Amino acid sequence: MILKRLFVLPLWGLCTSALMAQNPIVSHCFTADPAPVVHEGIDSLYVYCDEDMNVSGVNDFYYMERYRVYSTADMVNWTDHGDAMPRTTFKWMKEGTCWASQCVKRGNYYYWYMCGNPAPGYNYGYNVIGVGRSKTPSGPFTDPIGKPIISAFGYIDPTVLIDDDNQAYLYFGNPQLSYVKLNTNMTSYKTTGGNKGVFDIPLTEATVGGYKDANDKIVGVDKYEEGPWLDKRGDNYYMIYAAGGVPEHISYSMAKSPTGPWEYKGQVMRQQNTGSFTNHSGIVNFRGHEYFFYHTGWLTGGGGFNRSMSVEEFQFNEDGTIPEIKATKTGVKALSTLNPFIQQQAETMNEGLNIKVVGNEKKGVYVTGITSQSTIRVANVDFGEESPTSITIRYATALDKGYMYVRLNSKTGTQIARIPLQSTGGENVWEERTIELSREVTGVKKIYFTFSGTANKESGILMNFDWWKFNTAEETGIATISHDEDGLSRTPVYDLSGRQVPAHQWYGGKAPRGIYVKNGKKVVR
């Protein structure tokens, strides 16, 4: 059963406007090795990545147990699609080795190529490259073949491109850059030519800027390291890669064919003070804008083993070459505003602090881990010229104490709603609640969801949060309410869920201000 409780307070006007973007683009967990893509027929940009889960002294080095998917329509608010492809999807994959990946669509399926190490007992070679498959871009993905596509030492960091003739190419490798031609099923490759179907790219000064000699010294101005990214613009093919050894920078080569010959062109992103000694990049065109994705260690608690995705906008030079791109904390501009009058997922945010996003698109995705220290920020929310009168949220809690606050432009900004956290029957029992706003709000704003209260002793959280939506006066449906002028009568009073309000609260003046039912009529307290 869905219960709605409405509380009303007077409305006052506000006037603030703000646009917001920032790097890193995800703040509630560590995300590395971004692989951006715009899937045909979908008006959102998707980024596929792995999640850094290093805990100093426990899981030192690179420890990743799942892959994640994020999408955006405006480049400043990102939707977390939950546990889209956990490591346990692949029974043959070793714990903690969910390394770089990339996803493409072919036919009715999305294919997500990933890499890592084989689990104990699986004799696949030192490194493995496999693929997950899904009918939706955000999963959940499954293992279609039950084994890796290819495996050998250094076979990591897959990048895939389906060319105009429908031939798909899978590049990979550290320290050697190699490729195979995928079959149309996208889960196997052609074994003719090269070394049983595997072709190695010559790593020379001409192709990638340099190489390491027998004394481990770089000959030339640069050196291919790992993390290849294969892309195409017009007649030009681009191979962008992590270069120079450790610490890494990003360099690139160009060709007129997906198989080369490749010509070294220079550095795209020089080594900077990003807090990460590795880098991994990808480029994508979205709504006429070119974007360069990479990772840094800028997020609080970040570093070389806890990295975070960032993005910059750029333009190709007239000759097709890529200009040098600098890492910034500013990020990119918003492409559009967010509509608050339609249902928005709680996991769509510009920033999330002290929260977790769990579930998957089959079972449901939602925000959890919420405590009094949690904050969710949504940027570029456009209320237009006419203020909403209420907000509806879908949430679950086992508590009868605590509040969710809706504020403008900062986590201590003007409060427009205070939502009492009344028990829904449990943290897995979902209800919708509609709360009247205490202030008018128009124009473009940042919305902050903040919280107060003592967390559940068993779960350690205040509530779980699914979605929110602002409502117009017509949707709120309170046009016929009247003020309570019968304060001395002992007529029973009910809230809008049908629960009777204790007489001592109502007639003692302790009942919260809001909308109630008395003598069969809605009244305002």
C-alpha positions as CSV (number, residue, x, y, z in Angstrom):
1,M,0.0,0.0,0.0
2,I,1.3,3.5,-0.8
3,L,0.6,6.1,1.8
4,K,0.8,9.9,1.2
5,R,1.3,12.4,4.0
6,L,1.2,16.1,3.1
7,F,2.4,18.9,5.2
8,V,1.9,22.6,4.2
9,L,3.7,25.8,5.2
10,P,3.5,29.3,3.7
11,L,5.4,30.0,0.5
12,W,8.0,32.8,0.0
13,G,10.0,33.7,-3.1
14,L,13.7,33.0,-3.9
15,C,15.9,34.2,-6.7
16,T,19.1,32.2,-7.4
17,S,20.6,30.7,-10.5
18,A,23.5,28.4,-11.0
19,L,25.1,26.0,-13.5
20,M,27.4,23.3,-12.1
21,A,30.0,20.8,-13.4
22,Q,33.0,19.3,-11.7
23,N,35.8,16.8,-11.9
24,P,35.7,14.0,-10.8
25,I,32.3,13.3,-12.3
26,V,31.4,10.6,-9.7
27,S,32.0,11.3,-6.0
28,H,30.3,8.5,-4.0
29,C,32.8,5.7,-5.1
30,F,36.1,5.4,-6.9
31,T,35.9,4.8,-10.6
32,A,38.7,4.2,-13.0
33,D,39.5,3.4,-16.7
34,P,36.5,5.3,-18.3
35,A,35.2,4.0,-21.6
36,P,32.6,6.5,-23.0
37,V,30.1,5.6,-25.8
38,V,27.0,6.9,-27.4
39,H,24.8,4.0,-28.3
40,E,22.7,4.4,-31.5
41,G,19.1,5.3,-30.8
42,I,19.8,6.5,-27.2
43,D,20.0,10.2,-26.3
44,S,22.4,9.7,-23.4
45,L,26.1,9.2,-23.1
46,Y,27.2,6.1,-21.3
47,V,30.6,5.5,-19.5
48,Y,31.7,2.0,-18.5
49,C,34.3,1.7,-15.9
50,D,35.7,-0.4,-13.1
51,E,35.4,0.4,-9.4
52,D,38.6,0.9,-7.3
53,M,38.0,-0.7,-3.9
54,N,41.5,-0.5,-2.4
55,V,41.7,-0.4,1.4
56,S,45.1,0.5,2.7
57,G,46.6,-2.5,4.6
58,V,43.8,-4.8,3.5
59,N,43.4,-4.7,-0.3
60,D,46.5,-2.8,-1.3
61,F,47.4,-2.5,-5.0
62,Y,44.5,-2.6,-7.5
63,Y,41.5,-4.3,-6.0
64,M,38.3,-4.2,-8.1
65,E,35.3,-6.5,-7.7
66,R,32.8,-5.1,-10.1
67,Y,32.2,-3.0,-13.2
68,R,29.9,0.0,-13.2
69,V,27.9,2.0,-15.7
70,Y,27.1,5.7,-15.6
71,S,24.9,7.7,-18.0
72,T,24.1,11.4,-18.5
73,A,21.9,13.5,-20.7
74,D,23.4,16.8,-19.7
75,M,27.0,16.1,-18.8
76,V,26.7,17.3,-15.2
77,N,24.2,14.9,-13.6
78,W,25.2,11.3,-13.8
79,T,23.0,8.2,-13.2
80,D,24.6,5.3,-11.4
81,H,23.1,2.1,-12.8
82,G,24.3,-0.1,-9.9
83,D,26.0,-3.4,-9.9
84,A,25.8,-3.9,-13.7
85,M,28.5,-6.6,-14.0
86,P,30.1,-8.0,-10.8
87,R,33.2,-10.1,-11.0
88,T,31.1,-13.1,-10.0
89,T,29.5,-12.9,-13.4
90,F,32.6,-14.7,-14.6
91,K,33.3,-17.9,-12.6
92,W,36.7,-18.1,-14.2
93,M,37.9,-14.7,-13.1
94,K,40.2,-14.1,-10.1
95,E,38.9,-12.0,-7.1
96,G,39.8,-8.3,-7.2
97,T,40.9,-8.2,-10.9
98,C,38.1,-6.3,-12.7
99,W,40.4,-4.2,-14.8
100,A,39.8,-1.9,-17.8
101,S,36.9,-2.5,-20.2
102,Q,34.8,-1.2,-23.1
103,C,31.2,-1.7,-24.3
104,V,29.7,-1.7,-27.8
105,K,26.4,-2.6,-29.3
106,R,25.9,-5.0,-32.2
107,G,22.4,-6.2,-33.3
108,N,20.2,-6.6,-30.3
109,Y,22.9,-7.0,-27.8
110,Y,25.5,-4.9,-25.9
111,Y,28.9,-6.5,-25.5
112,W,31.1,-5.4,-22.6
113,Y,34.7,-6.5,-23.0
114,M,36.7,-6.8,-19.8
115,C,40.0,-8.2,-18.5
116,G,41.8,-9.5,-15.5
117,N,43.5,-12.6,-14.2
118,P,42.1,-16.2,-14.3
119,A,40.8,-17.7,-11.0
120,P,42.8,-20.4,-9.4
121,G,42.2,-23.8,-11.1
122,Y,41.6,-22.2,-14.6
123,N,44.5,-22.7,-16.9
124,Y,43.9,-19.8,-19.3
125,G,47.2,-18.0,-19.2
126,Y,48.5,-15.1,-17.1
127,N,45.9,-12.6,-18.3
128,V,42.4,-13.0,-19.7
129,I,40.0,-11.0,-21.9
130,G,36.3,-11.9,-21.7
131,V,32.9,-10.4,-22.6
132,G,29.6,-9.8,-20.9
133,R,26.4,-9.5,-22.8
134,S,23.1,-7.7,-22.2
135,K,20.0,-6.6,-24.0
136,T,20.2,-3.2,-22.4
137,P,23.1,-0.8,-22.1
138,S,23.0,-0.7,-18.3
139,G,22.7,-4.5,-17.8
140,P,22.8,-6.6,-15.8
141,F,25.3,-8.4,-18.0
142,T,25.8,-12.1,-18.2
143,D,28.7,-14.4,-19.4
144,P,27.5,-15.7,-22.9
145,I,30.3,-18.2,-23.4
146,G,31.5,-19.3,-19.9
147,K,35.2,-18.7,-20.7
148,P,37.6,-15.9,-21.9
149,I,37.7,-14.9,-25.5
150,I,41.5,-14.8,-25.5
151,S,44.3,-15.2,-22.9
152,A,48.0,-14.8,-22.6
153,F,50.6,-12.7,-20.7
154,G,49.9,-9.0,-21.2
155,Y,46.4,-9.5,-22.8
156,I,44.7,-6.7,-20.9
157,D,42.8,-3.4,-21.5
158,P,40.5,-4.3,-24.5
159,T,39.2,-1.6,-26.8
160,V,36.8,-2.4,-29.6
161,L,35.6,-0.7,-32.8
162,I,33.1,-1.9,-35.3
163,D,34.2,-0.3,-38.6
164,D,31.9,0.9,-41.4
165,D,32.2,-2.5,-43.2
166,N,30.9,-4.2,-40.0
167,Q,34.3,-5.8,-39.2
168,A,34.9,-5.5,-35.5
169,Y,38.5,-5.0,-34.2
170,L,39.6,-5.8,-30.7
171,Y,42.9,-4.2,-29.6
172,F,44.6,-4.8,-26.3
173,G,48.0,-5.2,-24.6
174,N,50.7,-4.3,-22.1
175,P,53.6,-4.0,-23.1
176,Q,52.8,-5.1,-26.6
177,L,49.9,-3.6,-28.7
178,S,48.0,-6.3,-30.5
179,Y,44.6,-6.9,-32.2
180,V,42.3,-9.6,-33.4
181,K,39.4,-9.5,-35.8
182,L,36.2,-10.4,-34.1
183,N,33.6,-12.7,-35.7
184,T,30.1,-11.4,-36.1
185,N,29.0,-13.2,-32.9
186,M,31.4,-10.8,-31.1
187,T,32.4,-13.6,-28.7
188,S,35.2,-15.2,-30.8
189,Y,37.8,-14.1,-33.3
190,K,39.2,-15.1,-36.7
191,T,42.2,-17.3,-36.3
192,T,43.7,-16.9,-39.8
193,G,46.7,-14.6,-40.3
194,G,49.2,-13.2,-37.8
195,N,50.0,-15.6,-35.0
196,K,46.8,-17.7,-35.1
197,G,44.8,-14.6,-35.6
198,V,46.7,-12.3,-33.3
199,F,48.4,-9.4,-35.0
200,D,51.2,-7.3,-33.2
201,I,51.7,-3.7,-34.0
202,P,55.4,-2.7,-34.4
203,L,56.3,-0.4,-31.5
204,T,58.8,2.0,-33.0
205,E,59.6,5.7,-32.9
206,A,57.5,6.1,-36.1
207,T,54.4,4.2,-34.8
208,V,54.3,5.1,-31.1
209,G,57.1,7.6,-30.5
210,G,59.7,5.1,-29.1
211,Y,60.4,1.9,-27.2
212,K,62.5,0.6,-24.4
213,D,65.8,-0.9,-25.2
214,A,67.6,-3.8,-23.5
215,N,68.7,-1.5,-20.7
216,D,65.1,-0.4,-19.9
217,K,65.8,3.1,-21.4
218,I,63.3,4.8,-23.8
219,V,64.6,5.2,-27.3
220,G,62.7,8.1,-28.9
221,V,60.5,10.8,-27.4
222,D,57.7,8.5,-26.1
223,K,56.6,4.9,-25.5
224,Y,53.4,2.9,-25.7
225,E,52.5,1.4,-22.3
226,E,48.9,0.2,-22.1
227,G,45.3,1.3,-22.1
228,P,44.7,1.6,-25.9
229,W,41.6,3.3,-27.2
230,L,40.6,2.8,-30.9
231,D,38.3,5.4,-32.5
232,K,37.5,6.9,-35.8
233,R,36.5,10.3,-37.1
234,G,35.9,10.7,-40.8
235,D,38.7,8.9,-42.6
236,N,41.0,9.0,-39.7
237,Y,41.6,6.3,-37.2
238,Y,43.0,7.1,-33.7
239,M,45.0,5.0,-31.3
240,I,45.1,6.8,-28.0
241,Y,47.0,5.1,-25.2
242,A,48.8,5.5,-21.8
243,A,52.4,6.2,-22.5
244,G,55.9,6.8,-21.1
245,G,55.9,4.2,-18.4
246,V,55.0,5.1,-14.8
247,P,54.0,7.9,-14.2
248,E,51.9,7.7,-17.3
249,H,50.7,10.4,-19.7
250,I,48.4,10.0,-22.7
251,S,49.7,10.0,-26.3
252,Y,48.3,9.0,-29.6
253,S,48.9,7.8,-33.2
254,M,46.8,8.1,-36.4
255,A,46.2,5.9,-39.4
256,K,44.0,5.6,-42.5
257,S,43.1,2.0,-41.6
258,P,42.0,0.3,-38.4
259,T,45.1,-2.0,-38.6
260,G,47.6,0.8,-39.4
261,P,50.3,1.6,-40.4
262,W,50.2,3.9,-37.3
263,E,52.0,7.2,-37.2
264,Y,52.9,8.8,-33.9
265,K,51.4,12.2,-33.4
266,G,52.4,13.3,-29.9
267,Q,51.0,13.7,-26.4
268,V,47.3,14.4,-25.7
269,M,47.5,14.9,-21.9
270,R,50.9,15.4,-20.3
271,Q,51.7,14.1,-16.9
272,Q,50.2,16.5,-14.4
273,N,49.5,16.8,-10.7
274,T,46.4,14.6,-10.8
275,G,47.2,12.4,-7.8
276,S,47.3,9.3,-10.0
277,F,50.4,7.7,-11.5
278,T,48.3,5.9,-14.1
279,N,45.9,7.3,-16.7
280,H,43.4,5.7,-19.0
281,S,41.4,7.6,-21.6
282,G,38.7,7.5,-24.2
283,I,37.0,10.0,-26.6
284,V,33.4,10.3,-27.7
285,N,31.2,12.7,-29.7
286,F,28.0,13.5,-27.9
287,R,25.4,16.0,-29.2
288,G,28.0,17.7,-31.4
289,H,30.6,18.0,-28.6
290,E,33.9,16.1,-28.4
291,Y,34.8,14.8,-25.0
292,F,38.0,13.3,-23.5
293,F,37.6,11.1,-20.5
294,Y,40.5,10.1,-18.2
295,H,41.0,9.4,-14.5
296,T,42.7,11.2,-11.6
297,G,43.3,10.7,-7.9
298,W,41.5,14.0,-7.0
299,L,38.6,12.6,-5.0
300,T,38.9,12.8,-1.2
301,G,40.7,9.6,-0.2
302,G,41.9,9.1,-3.7
303,G,45.3,8.2,-5.2
304,G,47.1,5.8,-7.4
305,F,44.9,2.9,-6.4
306,N,41.7,4.8,-5.7
307,R,41.0,6.8,-8.9
308,S,38.1,8.8,-10.3
309,M,36.8,9.6,-13.7
310,S,37.0,13.1,-15.1
311,V,36.2,14.7,-18.5
312,E,37.2,17.6,-20.7
313,E,35.8,19.1,-23.9
314,F,38.1,19.6,-26.9
315,Q,38.0,20.2,-30.6
316,F,40.0,18.4,-33.3
317,N,42.5,20.5,-35.2
318,E,41.6,21.3,-38.8
319,D,44.1,18.6,-40.0
320,G,42.4,16.0,-37.7
321,T,45.1,15.9,-35.1
322,I,44.2,16.2,-31.4
323,P,45.3,19.3,-29.4
324,E,46.9,19.0,-26.0
325,I,44.3,18.7,-23.3
326,K,44.8,19.8,-19.7
327,A,43.3,18.2,-16.7
328,T,41.0,20.5,-14.8
329,K,38.7,20.4,-11.7
330,T,36.2,22.6,-13.5
331,G,35.1,19.9,-16.0
332,V,32.6,20.6,-18.7
333,K,29.6,22.8,-19.2
334,A,26.0,21.6,-18.9
335,L,24.3,20.8,-22.3
336,S,20.8,21.1,-20.9
337,T,18.8,21.5,-17.7
338,L,17.1,18.8,-15.6
339,N,13.3,18.7,-15.4
340,P,12.1,18.5,-11.7
341,F,8.5,17.9,-12.7
342,I,9.1,14.3,-14.0
343,Q,10.3,11.4,-11.9
344,Q,14.0,11.6,-11.3
345,Q,16.1,8.7,-9.9
346,A,17.8,9.3,-6.5
347,E,20.9,7.8,-8.1
348,T,21.0,10.6,-10.7
349,M,23.3,13.2,-9.1
350,N,26.0,15.8,-9.6
351,E,27.6,14.8,-6.3
352,G,26.9,12.2,-3.6
353,L,28.7,12.1,-0.3
354,N,28.6,9.3,2.3
355,I,26.1,7.2,0.3
356,K,26.1,4.0,-1.7
357,V,24.2,3.0,-4.9
358,V,23.2,-0.7,-4.9
359,G,21.0,-3.1,-6.9
360,N,20.8,-3.5,-10.7
361,E,18.5,-2.5,-13.5
362,K,16.6,-5.8,-13.3
363,K,15.9,-5.8,-9.5
364,G,16.0,-2.1,-9.0
365,V,18.7,0.5,-8.3
366,Y,18.5,2.9,-5.3
367,V,20.6,5.0,-2.9
368,T,21.5,3.5,0.5
369,G,24.0,4.1,3.2
370,I,22.2,7.3,4.1
371,T,23.1,8.8,7.5
372,S,23.1,12.3,9.0
373,Q,26.4,12.8,7.2
374,S,25.0,12.1,3.7
375,T,24.4,14.6,1.0
376,I,23.0,14.3,-2.6
377,R,23.4,17.3,-5.0
378,V,21.5,17.6,-8.3
379,A,22.7,20.4,-10.6
380,N,20.9,22.6,-13.2
381,V,17.4,21.9,-12.0
382,D,15.1,24.1,-14.0
383,F,11.8,25.0,-12.2
384,G,10.8,27.6,-14.8
385,E,8.6,30.6,-13.9
386,E,6.0,28.9,-11.8
387,S,6.9,27.3,-8.5
388,P,5.9,23.7,-7.7
389,T,3.8,23.3,-4.5
390,S,5.1,19.9,-3.3
391,I,7.7,17.2,-3.7
392,T,7.0,13.4,-3.8
393,I,9.7,10.9,-2.8
394,R,9.8,7.1,-2.7
395,Y,11.8,5.8,0.2
396,A,12.0,3.0,2.8
397,T,12.9,3.2,6.5
398,A,12.4,1.2,9.7
399,L,12.6,4.4,11.8
400,D,10.0,6.8,13.1
401,K,12.5,9.6,13.7
402,G,14.7,11.8,11.5
403,Y,14.2,14.1,8.6
404,M,15.1,14.5,4.9
405,Y,15.7,18.2,4.0
406,V,15.5,19.7,0.5
407,R,17.7,22.8,0.2
408,L,18.7,25.2,-2.5
409,N,22.2,25.9,-3.8
410,S,24.2,24.5,-0.8
411,K,23.9,21.8,1.9
412,T,23.1,24.6,4.4
413,G,21.1,26.7,1.9
414,T,17.5,27.8,2.0
415,Q,15.2,24.9,3.1
416,I,12.2,24.4,0.9
417,A,11.0,21.1,2.4
418,R,11.4,19.1,5.6
419,I,10.2,15.5,5.2
420,P,9.6,13.5,8.4
421,L,11.0,10.0,8.2
422,Q,8.1,7.9,9.4
423,S,8.5,4.1,9.2
424,T,7.3,2.4,6.0
425,G,7.4,-1.0,7.7
426,G,11.1,-1.7,7.0
427,E,14.1,-0.8,4.9
428,N,12.8,-2.9,2.0
429,V,9.2,-1.7,2.2
430,W,8.8,1.2,-0.2
431,E,6.2,4.0,0.0
432,E,5.6,7.4,-1.6
433,R,5.3,10.5,0.5
434,T,4.2,13.9,-0.7
435,I,5.3,17.0,1.3
436,E,4.2,20.6,0.6
437,L,7.0,23.1,0.0
438,S,7.8,25.8,2.5
439,R,9.2,28.2,-0.1
440,E,8.6,29.1,-3.7
441,V,11.3,28.1,-6.1
442,T,11.7,29.3,-9.7
443,G,14.5,29.4,-12.2
444,V,17.6,27.2,-12.4
445,K,18.9,25.9,-9.1
446,K,21.1,23.3,-7.4
447,I,19.1,20.9,-5.2
448,Y,20.6,19.4,-2.1
449,F,19.1,16.5,-0.2
450,T,20.5,16.4,3.4
451,F,19.5,14.3,6.4
452,S,19.3,14.3,10.2
453,G,18.5,11.6,12.8
454,T,20.0,8.6,14.5
455,A,20.7,5.7,12.2
456,N,19.2,2.2,12.7
457,K,21.4,0.3,15.0
458,E,21.2,-2.9,13.0
459,S,21.7,-1.5,9.5
460,G,23.6,1.7,10.3
461,I,21.4,3.8,8.0
462,L,18.5,6.2,8.2
463,M,16.7,5.3,5.0
464,N,16.9,4.0,1.4
465,F,16.0,6.5,-1.3
466,D,14.5,5.5,-4.7
467,W,13.3,8.6,-6.6
468,W,11.9,12.2,-6.3
469,K,9.5,14.5,-8.2
470,F,8.3,18.0,-7.8
471,N,4.5,18.6,-8.3
472,T,2.4,21.5,-9.6
473,A,-0.6,22.8,-7.7
474,E,-2.9,20.7,-9.8
475,E,-0.9,17.5,-9.1
476,T,-0.8,18.2,-5.4
477,G,-4.6,18.4,-5.3
478,I,-5.1,20.7,-2.3
479,A,-7.2,23.4,-4.0
480,T,-10.3,22.7,-1.9
481,I,-8.8,22.6,1.6
482,S,-10.0,24.9,4.3
483,H,-8.6,26.3,7.6
484,D,-9.5,24.6,10.8
485,E,-11.8,26.9,12.7
486,D,-13.3,24.3,15.1
487,G,-10.4,24.0,17.4
488,L,-12.5,23.5,20.5
489,S,-14.5,20.6,19.1
490,R,-13.3,17.1,20.1
491,T,-14.1,15.7,16.6
492,P,-11.5,13.0,15.7
493,V,-8.8,14.2,13.3
494,Y,-6.9,12.0,10.8
495,D,-3.7,12.5,8.8
496,L,-3.9,11.7,5.1
497,S,-2.8,8.1,5.6
498,G,-5.9,7.5,7.7
499,R,-4.1,7.4,11.0
500,Q,-6.0,9.2,13.8
501,V,-4.0,12.0,15.4
502,P,-3.9,11.7,19.2
503,A,-6.3,14.3,20.7
504,H,-3.7,15.7,23.0
505,Q,-1.5,16.5,20.0
506,W,-4.2,18.1,17.9
507,Y,-6.0,20.0,20.6
508,G,-2.9,20.7,22.6
509,G,-1.4,22.4,19.5
510,K,1.5,19.9,19.2
511,A,0.4,18.4,15.9
512,P,2.7,19.4,13.0
513,R,1.4,22.0,10.6
514,G,0.0,20.4,7.5
515,I,-3.1,18.9,5.9
516,Y,-5.5,16.7,7.9
517,V,-9.1,15.3,7.6
518,K,-11.7,16.5,10.0
519,N,-15.5,16.1,9.7
520,G,-14.8,14.5,6.3
521,K,-13.1,17.7,5.0
522,K,-9.4,18.6,4.4
523,V,-8.2,21.2,6.8
524,V,-5.0,23.1,7.2
525,R,-3.4,23.2,10.6
